[in-house]
Amino acid sequence: MKVYSLQIPRNHNYAQLLVSPDQEFTKEIDVWWEDWGVTGNEIKDFIASNRSKTCLESIADELEKEFIGLSSFKFDVKKTEKEKTGNLTRLKHLPKENPNLKFIYTSIEIKLLPLSTVEFEEDESGEKHIEEIYGISELRGDIIIPREEGKGFFFNKNDVNGYDFFKPLNTGFLLCTEKVKEFCEKKRYTNVVFLEVGDIV
């Protein structure tokens, strides 16, 4: 079974979020609508940001109900300083609506099989982290670079154990199965792509 990475393209024609890079990833984190380099304010089903995977609350709830391994939490989008001070220079590019949004992520960690084409780096505590990944599909602008045959992440099906969303140990990936990909494509969710990154064997 194929494994995919859920990716949200950063398209300047659509609304994007700016998530505080310095705070812990909790529902109290500061989040604003991005007003730098964004020329459109249309809110798609999945919303790009600098730090997280985000989608409409209704979609997050539907995915959590349908599949195993996905988690989410709701957050509030705060007003930017320009909104507070009345600086209208770029405010026309900010969304006019205020939909309910959720961050989506997975806490399910699964070890990689040795045939995975990755290089690890060991930190001071002796814990291994992925330094380089070879051969997985990538999104470069609007172009999808296909996965190289026989390369990428490989997981034992017994370790995956029925989970639909998961990630390799000590990473921030959001991976999913073909079942998730097919479900999202059937629903025609917007502004989300699925990049082939490996196999469950």
C-alpha positions in Angstrom: 0.0 0.0 0.0 1.3 3.4 -0.9 2.0 6.1 1.6 1.4 9.8 0.9 2.5 13.1 2.5 -0.4 15.6 2.9 0.8 18.9 1.6 -0.9 22.3 1.3 0.5 24.5 -1.5 1.4 28.1 -0.7 -0.5 29.9 -3.5 -0.4 33.7 -3.2 -3.8 33.9 -4.8 -5.4 32.3 -1.7 -5.5 33.4 1.9 -2.6 32.1 4.1 -1.9 32.0 7.8 1.0 33.3 9.8 1.6 31.2 12.9 3.9 32.4 15.7 7.3 30.5 15.3 8.3 31.0 18.9 5.3 29.7 20.8 4.3 26.2 21.8 1.9 24.5 19.4 -1.3 24.8 21.5 -4.7 26.4 21.0 -3.4 29.6 22.6 -0.8 30.1 19.9 -0.9 33.4 18.1 -2.2 33.1 14.5 -2.9 35.9 12.0 -3.9 36.2 8.4 -0.7 36.7 6.3 -0.6 40.1 4.6 2.9 39.9 3.1 3.2 38.6 -0.4 -0.4 37.4 -0.5 -2.6 38.9 -3.2 -5.8 37.0 -2.7 -8.2 36.5 0.2 -10.1 33.4 -0.9 -10.2 30.8 1.8 -9.9 27.2 0.5 -10.7 24.0 2.3 -7.0 23.7 3.3 -5.1 26.8 4.2 -1.3 27.2 3.9 0.8 28.6 6.7 4.4 29.0 7.7 4.3 26.2 10.4 1.3 24.0 10.4 -1.4 22.0 8.5 -4.7 23.8 8.7 -8.2 23.2 7.3 -11.8 24.1 7.8 -13.2 22.7 11.1 -15.9 20.7 9.3 -13.2 18.9 7.2 -11.0 18.2 10.2 -14.0 16.8 12.0 -15.0 14.6 9.0 -11.4 13.2 8.6 -11.2 12.5 12.3 -14.5 10.7 12.3 -13.6 8.7 9.1 -10.0 7.7 9.8 -7.7 6.7 12.6 -4.6 8.6 13.8 -5.5 12.2 13.0 -5.8 14.8 15.8 -6.8 18.4 15.6 -7.6 21.5 17.7 -9.4 24.7 17.1 -7.8 28.2 17.3 -8.7 31.8 16.8 -7.2 34.1 14.2 -6.1 37.3 15.8 -6.2 40.8 14.3 -2.9 42.1 12.8 -1.3 45.3 14.0 -2.5 47.0 10.8 -6.1 46.0 11.5 -5.8 47.4 15.1 -4.2 50.7 14.0 -6.3 51.2 10.9 -3.4 50.9 8.4 -5.4 50.0 5.3 -2.4 49.6 2.9 -2.7 45.9 2.5 -5.9 45.0 4.4 -7.8 44.6 1.2 -5.9 41.3 0.8 -7.1 39.9 4.2 -10.1 37.6 4.3 -13.4 39.3 5.0 -14.9 36.1 6.5 -14.0 34.4 9.8 -14.5 30.6 9.3 -13.9 28.0 12.0 -10.5 26.5 11.5 -8.4 23.7 13.0 -4.8 22.6 13.0 -4.4 19.0 12.0 -1.6 16.7 13.0 -0.8 13.2 14.1 0.9 11.9 17.3 1.2 8.3 15.9 4.9 7.6 15.4 6.1 4.5 13.5 9.6 3.4 13.0 11.1 3.2 9.5 12.3 -0.1 8.0 16.0 -0.3 7.2 15.3 -0.3 3.4 14.1 3.3 3.7 16.3 5.7 1.8 17.1 8.2 4.5 20.1 9.5 6.4 20.0 10.0 10.1 21.7 12.5 12.4 22.2 11.8 16.1 21.5 14.6 18.6 23.4 15.2 21.9 21.0 12.8 23.7 21.7 10.0 21.2 18.3 10.3 19.6 18.3 9.9 15.8 16.6 12.4 13.5 16.1 12.3 9.8 18.7 14.5 8.1 18.1 13.6 4.4 15.4 11.8 2.4 16.1 10.4 -1.0 13.6 9.7 -3.8 10.3 10.9 -2.4 7.8 12.9 -4.4 8.2 16.7 -4.0 6.2 19.8 -4.8 8.2 22.5 -6.5 5.9 25.4 -7.2 3.0 24.0 -9.2 5.1 21.0 -10.4 5.0 17.6 -8.7 8.3 15.7 -8.9 7.4 12.0 -8.9 8.8 9.5 -6.4 11.8 7.4 -7.6 11.0 3.7 -7.8 12.1 1.7 -4.8 13.0 4.8 -2.8 11.4 6.7 0.1 9.9 5.6 3.4 9.0 2.0 4.1 6.9 0.8 7.0 6.0 -2.6 8.3 2.2 -3.2 8.0 2.2 -4.7 11.5 3.7 -1.5 12.9 1.2 0.6 11.0 -1.5 -1.6 12.6 -4.6 0.0 10.9 -3.6 3.7 11.3 -4.6 5.9 8.4 -2.5 8.9 9.6 1.0 8.6 11.1 4.5 9.9 10.9 8.1 8.5 11.1 9.7 8.7 14.5 10.9 12.1 15.6 9.5 14.0 12.6 6.8 16.5 11.9 5.4 14.8 8.8 1.7 14.2 8.3 1.5 10.9 6.3 -1.5 9.0 5.2 -2.7 5.9 3.4 -4.2 5.7 -0.1 -7.6 5.4 1.6 -7.3 8.9 2.9 -6.0 10.2 -0.5 -8.9 8.6 -2.4 -11.5 9.9 0.2 -10.2 13.5 -0.1 -10.1 13.4 -3.9 -13.6 12.0 -4.0 -14.8 14.9 -1.7 -12.9 17.3 -4.0 -11.3 19.2 -1.2 -9.4 22.3 -2.4 -5.8 23.4 -2.0 -4.4 20.0 -0.9 -2.1 17.6 -2.7 -0.9 14.1 -1.9 2.8 13.3 -2.6 3.8 9.7 -2.8 6.6 9.1 -0.3 6.7 5.4 0.4 5.1 2.0 1.0 3.6 -0.2 3.7 5.0 -3.6 3.2 
